[in-house]
Amino acid sequence: MRIAREGFRYIGVLSVLGVAALAFPATRLLAVPMFVLAGFVTYFFRDPTRVPPDNEKLLVSPGDGKVVYTGPGERDPSRTQVSIFLSIFDVHINRSPLAAVVRRIRYTPGQFLAAYKPASGAKNEQNELELADGQFLVIVRQIAGVAARRIVCGVHENDKLERGERFGLIQFGSRMEVLLPSDTKLHVKVGDRVKGGETVIAERL
């Protein structure tokens, strides 16, 4: 299993602390939680291979997690919104829903409310990407959660992304929002579990 490079720093620090704890009798018991945490962090930063469906009209989920909202855009009612909550047990790699050019990236600082709450979409720290395929525009938001303190975006404006391609991650619990053109046909509903880069969330008409 591939591990996202952003995780190696945390894994290394925890592993070193565990080894250091073993060196002294008084601290040997502390080695156990250090190694357990290192194992969990390794699991958190897992980066599995995902294969999107062949049909280019199908838009895939930008992340793993549970669909917590579908309907009119909460900040832009002219678009259709899909919101996905990512728990600390979900894969946190973020992927492009479609083959597109990154037209704009906008970072907004904010709060760290629990990402499953609707208010987190408007109030929390977030990074917004406009992904354009000609006139077809999809907006993807990376939104930090209560345990997350760092949004990672590995692309720049004018970069080209393939459908399902990795573009970033959010560390330790988060939310993703996708804003689609209103004439897009949804393939998911509230309560559905989705996999980034693989599960179809919508279809271009």
C-alpha positions as CSV (number, residue, x, y, z in Angstrom):
1,M,0.0,0.0,0.0
2,R,1.4,3.4,-1.0
3,I,1.7,6.0,1.8
4,A,1.3,9.7,1.1
5,R,4.6,11.5,1.6
6,E,3.0,14.0,3.9
7,G,2.7,11.2,6.5
8,F,6.3,10.2,6.8
9,R,7.2,13.1,9.1
10,Y,4.6,12.1,11.6
11,I,5.4,8.4,11.3
12,G,9.1,9.1,11.7
13,V,8.7,11.3,14.8
14,L,6.5,8.8,16.6
15,S,8.8,5.9,15.7
16,V,11.8,7.8,17.0
17,L,10.0,8.6,20.2
18,G,9.0,5.0,20.6
19,V,12.6,3.8,20.2
20,A,13.8,6.5,22.6
21,A,11.3,5.4,25.2
22,L,12.6,1.8,25.0
23,A,16.1,3.0,25.9
24,F,15.2,3.8,29.5
25,P,13.4,1.4,31.9
26,A,11.3,4.2,33.4
27,T,9.8,5.1,30.0
28,R,9.5,1.7,28.3
29,L,5.7,1.6,28.8
30,L,5.4,4.8,26.8
31,A,6.9,3.0,23.7
32,V,3.7,1.1,23.2
33,P,1.4,4.1,22.6
34,M,4.1,5.7,20.4
35,F,4.2,2.6,18.2
36,V,0.5,2.3,18.1
37,L,0.1,5.9,17.1
38,A,2.8,5.4,14.4
39,G,0.8,2.5,13.1
40,F,-2.5,4.5,13.0
41,V,-0.8,7.4,11.3
42,T,0.6,5.0,8.7
43,Y,-3.0,3.7,8.2
44,F,-4.4,7.3,8.0
45,F,-2.0,8.3,5.2
46,R,-2.7,5.3,3.1
47,D,-3.0,6.1,-0.6
48,P,-4.7,3.2,-2.5
49,T,-4.8,3.0,-6.2
50,R,-8.3,3.8,-7.6
51,V,-9.5,3.2,-11.2
52,P,-12.4,5.5,-12.4
53,P,-15.1,4.0,-14.7
54,D,-14.5,4.2,-18.5
55,N,-17.3,6.6,-19.3
56,E,-16.0,10.2,-19.4
57,K,-19.4,11.6,-18.7
58,L,-19.4,10.1,-15.2
59,L,-18.0,12.3,-12.4
60,V,-16.3,10.5,-9.6
61,S,-16.1,11.3,-5.9
62,P,-13.3,13.6,-4.8
63,G,-12.8,11.7,-1.6
64,D,-13.7,8.7,0.6
65,G,-16.5,9.0,3.2
66,K,-20.2,9.4,3.8
67,V,-22.5,11.6,1.8
68,V,-24.1,14.0,4.3
69,Y,-25.9,16.4,1.9
70,T,-27.2,16.5,-1.7
71,G,-29.3,19.4,-3.1
72,P,-29.1,23.0,-4.1
73,G,-25.8,24.7,-3.3
74,E,-25.9,26.1,0.2
75,R,-23.9,29.2,-0.9
76,D,-24.8,29.0,-4.6
77,P,-28.4,27.6,-5.2
78,S,-27.9,27.7,-8.9
79,R,-25.6,24.6,-8.6
80,T,-26.1,21.1,-7.2
81,Q,-24.1,20.3,-4.1
82,V,-22.7,17.0,-2.8
83,S,-21.1,17.1,0.6
84,I,-19.0,14.3,1.9
85,F,-17.8,13.8,5.5
86,L,-14.4,12.1,5.9
87,S,-13.8,10.5,9.3
88,I,-10.3,9.8,10.7
89,F,-10.7,6.2,9.5
90,D,-11.4,7.2,5.8
91,V,-8.7,7.6,3.1
92,H,-8.0,11.3,3.0
93,I,-6.5,11.6,-0.5
94,N,-8.4,14.1,-2.6
95,R,-9.0,13.4,-6.3
96,S,-10.4,15.3,-9.3
97,P,-14.0,14.3,-10.2
98,L,-13.3,14.9,-13.9
99,A,-10.6,15.6,-16.5
100,A,-10.2,19.3,-16.3
101,V,-7.9,22.4,-16.1
102,V,-7.5,24.0,-12.7
103,R,-8.9,27.5,-13.5
104,R,-8.7,29.0,-10.0
105,I,-7.6,28.1,-6.5
106,R,-8.8,30.1,-3.5
107,Y,-7.8,29.5,0.1
108,T,-9.9,30.8,2.9
109,P,-8.8,30.7,6.6
110,G,-11.5,29.9,9.1
111,Q,-12.7,27.9,12.1
112,F,-12.4,24.2,12.9
113,L,-16.0,23.1,13.6
114,A,-16.8,19.3,13.4
115,A,-16.8,18.6,9.6
116,Y,-20.1,16.7,9.8
117,K,-22.0,19.8,10.8
118,P,-23.5,21.8,7.9
119,A,-22.1,25.1,9.3
120,S,-18.6,23.8,8.7
121,G,-18.9,24.3,5.0
122,A,-19.2,28.0,5.4
123,K,-17.2,28.7,8.5
124,N,-14.2,26.3,8.5
125,E,-10.8,26.7,6.9
126,Q,-11.0,25.6,3.3
127,N,-9.5,25.5,-0.1
128,E,-11.6,25.9,-3.3
129,L,-10.6,24.7,-6.7
130,E,-12.5,25.5,-9.9
131,L,-12.1,22.7,-12.4
132,A,-13.1,23.5,-16.0
133,D,-13.6,21.2,-19.0
134,G,-14.4,23.8,-21.6
135,Q,-17.6,25.5,-20.4
136,F,-18.4,22.7,-17.9
137,L,-17.3,23.9,-14.5
138,V,-17.1,21.9,-11.3
139,I,-16.1,23.5,-7.9
140,V,-14.4,21.3,-5.3
141,R,-13.8,22.5,-1.7
142,Q,-11.4,20.9,0.7
143,I,-12.7,21.8,4.2
144,A,-10.8,21.2,7.4
145,G,-12.5,19.6,10.4
146,V,-12.2,19.7,14.1
147,A,-9.1,17.5,14.2
148,A,-7.6,18.8,11.0
149,R,-5.2,21.7,10.9
150,R,-3.6,21.5,7.5
151,I,-5.1,21.3,4.0
152,V,-2.6,20.1,1.4
153,C,-3.1,21.1,-2.3
154,G,-0.5,19.8,-4.7
155,V,-1.6,21.5,-7.9
156,H,-1.5,25.1,-9.2
157,E,-3.7,27.2,-11.4
158,N,-3.7,26.1,-15.1
159,D,-2.5,22.6,-14.2
160,K,-4.3,19.8,-16.0
161,L,-5.9,16.9,-14.0
162,E,-7.1,13.6,-15.2
163,R,-10.4,12.1,-13.8
164,G,-9.5,10.5,-10.5
165,E,-6.1,12.0,-10.3
166,R,-4.7,13.0,-6.9
167,F,-4.5,16.7,-6.1
168,G,-4.2,16.9,-2.4
169,L,-5.3,15.7,1.1
170,I,-6.7,17.0,4.4
171,Q,-5.1,15.8,7.6
172,F,-7.1,14.1,10.3
173,G,-10.8,14.4,9.7
174,S,-12.5,16.7,7.1
175,R,-15.3,17.5,4.7
176,M,-15.4,17.8,0.9
177,E,-18.0,19.7,-1.1
178,V,-18.6,19.4,-4.9
179,L,-20.7,22.0,-6.7
180,L,-22.0,20.8,-10.0
181,P,-23.9,22.4,-12.9
182,S,-27.7,22.2,-12.1
183,D,-28.4,20.0,-15.1
184,T,-26.1,17.3,-13.8
185,K,-27.7,14.0,-12.9
186,L,-26.9,12.8,-9.4
187,H,-26.0,9.2,-8.7
188,V,-25.7,9.4,-4.9
189,K,-27.9,10.2,-1.9
190,V,-27.5,11.1,1.7
191,G,-26.1,8.2,3.7
192,D,-24.2,6.6,0.8
193,R,-20.5,5.6,1.2
194,V,-18.2,6.7,-1.5
195,K,-14.6,6.1,-2.6
196,G,-12.5,8.9,-4.1
197,G,-11.6,8.5,-7.7
198,E,-13.9,5.5,-8.1
199,T,-17.5,6.0,-7.0
200,V,-19.7,7.8,-9.5
201,I,-21.5,10.7,-7.9
202,A,-23.0,12.4,-11.0
203,E,-23.4,12.2,-14.7
204,R,-23.0,14.9,-17.4
205,L,-26.1,15.2,-19.5
